[in-house]
Amino acid sequence: MMQIRGLNDPNLRALLQLTSVPRLGPRKIRTLVRRFTSPQNVLTASMRELVQSEGIDQTMARHIKVHSSVKFADHQLERAAKVNAHIVTIWDDRYPLLLKKTYDPPVLLFTKGILQPEDHRGLAVVGTRQPTCYGNLITEKFCRQLGQHRVTVVSGLARGIDTLAHRATLCGRGRTLAVLGSGVDYIYPHENRELAEKIIQSGALLSEFSLGTRPEPHYFPRRNRIVAGICQATLVIEAGKKSGALITSDYALEQGRDVFAVPGPINSSQSVGPNELIQQGAKPILTLEDILDEFGYTAKAEKRLPDIQLDMLEEKIFSFIRQEPVHIDNLLTESKMPPAQVHSILLSLELKSVIKQLPGKSFIRL
């Protein structure tokens, strides 16, 4: 099997040239490389030899000879070196195993950060860009715990559920991968640049789009195909009837992967998507154990708790906070402590990411 290592490998340069040829998609590139044994050999093959390959007619052979761009390849290699990006090919053992098994996987993945073998045990977490308080809570709770249990959380770095999923996983000291609808050197939305840098430190950004590519609306469904393709299963947390999250779940089903959904209130427009998925056969997710059971291992055996230390007063206030929202007035009554002191302790607990403040001055455990 061909292995391409490093930005200076001449076969990587040749492969980049092939990806610049109009209408020469991943399947045809794989067919050509298989026939000629390397990308370099494809570029040096004659017209007559090229048209003997499956799916290559005279017009496509001419495109390969005329339109394979050295300039594009050199620019990508220079840009990758400048922004510290990696280019992983489908023949590389770093390429995500489950993605390789999907229909027409990308020949190249551009990455920042490091892909790990353990990422095959990944869960795509997707949902609306405008989550309710309920959606926020469920996403933060589940993804924080998934991070603690060594499940790689994969999402798309979009506003809403995606952003919450990445942040909560990092709070649980877990791995998260962000699949972009742009080049990995162009972070969108812009307010997630700092989050993207944190993801790189313990996970990775990845994209099938070349470096320098700006986001376009039609890129995001292609991005969703990668999100679903990397993972064992997809979890939908709040999604409207036409949400992009449902495109991701459709891709998961097409690829023979499991789809999970978090049920929501029947009168909420943001719960229409997951509720309908459950009607159609998706597994309803009520607890973290519902997910872990499907992944084939127990919470107790795999759990990796963060080293969070609470002092005596923090422990006292924390003991009054439940999985259901508790109002500040109840905390003041139960603790019998001065309001200023309780507020200070609550802030400390929030900074330690063990509780979350909700609208209306209520608090809940994470």
C-alpha positions, 0 to 999 in steps of 0.5 A: 500500500502506498504511503506518503509521508511529509510535505516534501514527498513528490507523490503528495505534490503529484496527488495535489496536482490531480485534485486540481483537475476539473471533474476528476473526483476521488473515485477516479483518482483512486482508480488511476493510482491503483492502476499506475501504482503512484500519483507521479506515474499517473501524471507521466502516463500517456493519453493512450494509457490513461483512456485504458483506465476505468471511467477515463475518456479522451476528454478527461485524459486531456484534462489530466495532461493539461489542467493538473496545476503545479502552481496549485500543488506548490501553493498548498504545500507552502501554505501547509508548512506556513500554518502548520497543517498536515495533509493526510491521504487515503493510503496513509494509516493516519486516515480515519478508518471508518471514513475510509469505508464510506462511499467515495471518501476524500482522497485528501484530508487537510488537518491541524492537530493530530488524528489518533487511532482511538478516534474510530470510537467517535460519536458525532454530536450535531444539532440546531444553531439556535438551541433552547436552554434544554438543548444547551443543558443536554449537550453540555452534560452529555459531551462533558461526560463523553470526554471523561469516558474517552469517546471522541466527540466529532462535530462541525464547529458551527454556532449552537450545538456544535460549539457547545459539544466541542467546549463541553468535551474539552471541559471533560478533558476529552478529545474532540474533532471539528470538521470544517466547511472551509479550509482548516486555515479559515475558521468559521464562524470567526468567534470560534477561532480561540475554540479552534486553537484549543481543539488543536491542542488535544484533538484536531481540525480537519477538512476535505477542502484545500487550504485557503478555501472560504465557506460556501453554503453548499460546502456544509452538506459535504462537511456533514458527510465527513462528520457522519463518516468518521464516527460509529454513530450520530447523536442529534440534540435538537433540530428543526424540520429542515436542520442540517443536523438531519442531513448528517443523520441521513448520511449516517444511515446511508453508511450503515451507522447508528443514529441516536436522538434526544427526545424533546417537548412535542410543542418545541420546534427544535425537537421536531427533528429528533422526535421524528427520528425516534418515530422512524427508528432512531434510538432515544437517548435518555442517559449517558449509559444509553450511549455507552452501552451501544459503544460496548463498554461500561461507564465505570470501567472506562471513566476518566474523571478530571482532578477537580478539588472542592474545598469544604464550603464549595462541597457544602453548596455543591451538595444542595445543587441537583440535576434539576434547576435549583433557584438561588433563594433555595440555596440561600435558605438551605445553606444559611450562609451570607448571600455574598459568600454564596454568590462567590462560591457559586462563581468558583463552582462555575469556573471549575465547570461542575455547575452551570447557571441558568436564566432566572438565577437557577443552577444545575449540576454538570 
